[in-house]
């Protein structure tokens, strides 16, 4: 941990919440306030930093390169010094490494190779994919590793910090540091969920498949409805998708419905013909998801085996 003089902190840039006024809404005094540095002032990094600032910690410095990142810092963490990554590390007790997944290994290796002051500092990344192994070069230099992944999407706006309240964080930490990791998550308004190191890829695949692919499916459905002459596809889809999502989260496979789950092979054949003619690029996704839906409906007993076979024949392209 870096040494700080409490009497110096009141005048440090970033010591006040960006949306508050010091004279009317002073930041709470944290009994164990940490100096926080952010390497990679993207949407996630600035949101986490703002949440930690709100909890009573100090934001000592950030690193930012792009114009968008610099504007984001000025808007969300106004007055915070912008420094080189190794200088950010030297200034902080807790360093947030909030860079893209593929950049993270190189960043950690670079910090370790450039003799950054890593010893005794907590290094926390927000990657969903990575666990602790990616931080090993820094750990060998005395750093304390944490993986704190917020399960949320961010826009880069000041209200991103409010999105953290009540969400899950995928937490991976060495056993002695787990209470610290969980406390930090709770201070940011989140709920810590422990993910084993060996399960990080599976955990992230589930989240990415659900959230990212859902966007693709919804936008594609809007496009298809527009081709079919619907004037306001989002208005049509909103209530349907809201109910489907709610049912899926509450009921699991019992929420399955529609022609695939019912085994309506002729209806599905009509879908395939329409997609081949109007949007062939959408056909592979429809086929893959229809097969997966049929498998789940068959396993749960919702879809009788004879109906499932006729449906799978259609999905396989068998003539009717």
N, C-alpha and C positions, 0 to 999 in steps of 0.2 A: 504494500500500500504506500502511496506517496504521502509525504508529510504536508499538512496544510495548516495555516494559521486561521482559526475561525474569525478572528477580527478582520481578516482581509477579504472574507468571502462576500460581504455585503456589497462591495463595489465591483465584483467580478461581472463581466458581460455574461448574460444568460442566466443570472441568478434569480430572475423573476419569470413567472409563467408568461408566455407571449401574449395571452389574451387578458391578463389581469393588470390592475394598477397597484403599484406597491403601497401607496398610502391607504388604499381601501381594502385590498385583498392580499396581504402579505403571505408568502409561501410558508407552509408549516415547517417548523424546525424538526428535522429528522434526527433521532437520537444517534444514528450511525451513518451520517450522510457520506456518500461516496462522491468522489470526483469522477465524472463520466466523460469519456471521449468517444467520438463516433468516426470510424473510418469507413467512408462511403455514405454520403448524406443523401441517399435515395429516399423513396417514399417510406419504406419500412424503418430505416435508421432514424429519420427525423421524428416519426410517430413514437417510436420507443423512447427516444431521448426526451421528447416533450412529456411523455407519461412519467418518466423517472424524475424529471424536473418538477412536475406537479406533485410527486410523492415526497419532495423535499431534498432530493439529491442535487448536485451541481453539474452543469454541463461545462466542462473546461475548454474543450476545443473540438473541432470537426475537420475532416478532410473532405474537400469537394473540388471537382475539376470542371464539370460541365456548367454551362450558363444556367441550365435548369436547376442543377443542384445548388448553385450559389443563390439563386433566387429563392429556392425552397428554404434554405437556411435563414435567409434574411426575413422571410415571412413567418416561419414557424419557430425559429430559435434566434430572434433578432439580437445582434450584438455579440454573438458567439464567435470567438476567434477562429479563423480558417488557417490550418497549419498542414504541414506535410505529415504523412501517416506516422513516421517514427516520432515526430514531435507530439502528435496526439497521444500516442502510447505513453510517452514519458510524462505527460501531464496528468494522467488518469489513474484511478484505482481500478475502474471497470471500463474495459474497452469494448465497444460494440463494433464487430466486423460485419457490416451490413452491405455486402457487395453481392453480385450475382453468383449463383452456385459454381459456375465454371471458373470464375475468377478467384474464388476463395482459396483454393490450394496454393496458387501462385503468390497471393498476397501474404499468406502465413509464412511460406518459405522465404519470401523476400524480407519480411520483417526479421525473421530469425537470422538470415544471412547478413543483414546490414547492422547487426549488433544493436537493434532497438532494445530499449530498457524493458524487457519482458518479465524479469524475475519479480515474483510477488504480486503480479497484476492478474486480475481476472480477465480472460478473453472470452467473450460470448458472441457467437454468430447466430444469425436468425434464419439459416438455411433449413428447409424442410428435409432435403435429401441427406445432408451430411450430419454425422454425429460428432464424436470426439476425435476420431482418427485423423481428421483433416487438420486438427490443431496440434498434432504431435510434435512438429518441429519447434513450435513455441513452448510446448510443455517441457521439452528437453532443455530449454533455456530458463526454466523456472516459472513459466506462466501457469495459471489455474484455468482449466478449460470448462466451458459451459456451452450447451446447445439449447437455445430458447427460440422456438419457432412459433410465431403467432399464426393461428389458423384463421386468416382473414385476408381480404384483398384491400388495397389502399389506393387512394386517388392522388396523394400529394397535397391535400388541402389541410388547413389547420384543424378541421374537425376529425381528422383521422385518429387523433388520440382518443376520441370518444368511442371509436369502433373497437377499442381494446377491452372495454368493459363487458365482462361476462363471457368472453370468448375463451377457447381452449388454447393452450400453448403446449406443443410437443417438447418435453424436457428430457435431455440426456445429460447426465453429470456424474462425475465420480461420487461414490457414496458419501465421502466426507463433505462434499460441496452441494449435495442435493438439497439440504435445508435452505442454503443460501439461494440456490436457483429457484426454488419454490417460493421463497419470500419475495424475490425480485418480481416474479410473475404476478404474485398477488398484489404487490404494490402498484403494478401497472394496470390493475383491474382485471387480470385474467385468472384462469383456472389452470394450474399445472397438471399435465397428464404425462406420466413417465413413459418414455419409449426406449426400449432396449437398443443398444448400439446396432446389433445385428438386424433389427427390424426397421431401421430408418428408411431404407429404399421401399419396402412394402408399404409403410405408413405414408410416404410421400406419393407413391403411385396411386394409392386410394384417394388421397385428397386432390391430386392433380386431375385424375380421371373424372372425379365427381364435379369439381368446380370448372375446370378449363373446358372439358368436353361438353359440359352442359351448355356453356355459352355458345359453342359451335353448333350444337343441336338446335338451340332456340333460334339463333340467327338464321340458320338454314331453314328452319320451319317457317320463319317469317318470310324468307325469300320465296319459298314454294307457295305459300298462301297468296303472296302478291301476284305470282304468276297465275294463280287460279282466280284472280280477280277480286280478292279481298282488299278493301280499301284501307283498313287499319289492323294489320295482323297482330301487333302487340295487344291491342284491346281485346281481340278474340282469344289470344293465347293466355293472357294473364290469369284469369280465374281458373282455367283448366290446369295450367302448370302449377299454380299455387296449391290447388287441391291435391294434385298428384304428388308434389313434394311433401306436403303435410302427411298424406296417407302413407307414403313410403317410409318416412322417418318414424311414424307411429306404429305401422302395421307390418313393415317388412314385406316379404313376398306375398302376403295376403292382400297387398294393395295392387297387385298385378291385374290389369284389365286390358280390354282391347282385342282385336282379332287374333293376334298371335297367341295370347294367353287362353283364348277360347277355342283355338284350333280352326279358325275360319280360313281354310286354305284358299278358297276362291277369292275372298276379299284380299288376302295377301298377294295373290297372283295379280290382281288388278293394280295393287300398289306398285308392284315391280314393273309392270308394263308402263304405267304412267311415269315412273321415275326414269325408265330407260328412254322414254321419248322426250321428256321435258328437262330432266336434270340428272344425266347419267353419272355426274361426279358425286351425287348423293347416294347412289346405289350401294357401294361397298359398305358404308356405315349402316345403312338400313339392314342389309343382309346380316352383318356381324351382330348387331344388337337384337335382331329378330331371332337369330339362332340362340343367343344367350338367354333371351326371354323365354323361348320355348323350352330350353333345358331346365331353367328354374321352375317353370310351371309344371313340367313333367315330374321333376323330383318331389315337388310339394303335393303331387296328386291332383292338382287343379286341371291338368291337361291329360286326358286318357291316352294311352299308348297308341291306339289306332289313329286318333286324330293327330297326334304328334308326328307319326310317320308320314301321313299325307302332307302335313305342313312342311316337314323337313325335305320331302321330295320337291315341293314347290321352291323352297329356298335353294335347293341344289340345282335347280334348272331343269328338272325332269319334265317331259311333255305331259300335258293333261288332256 
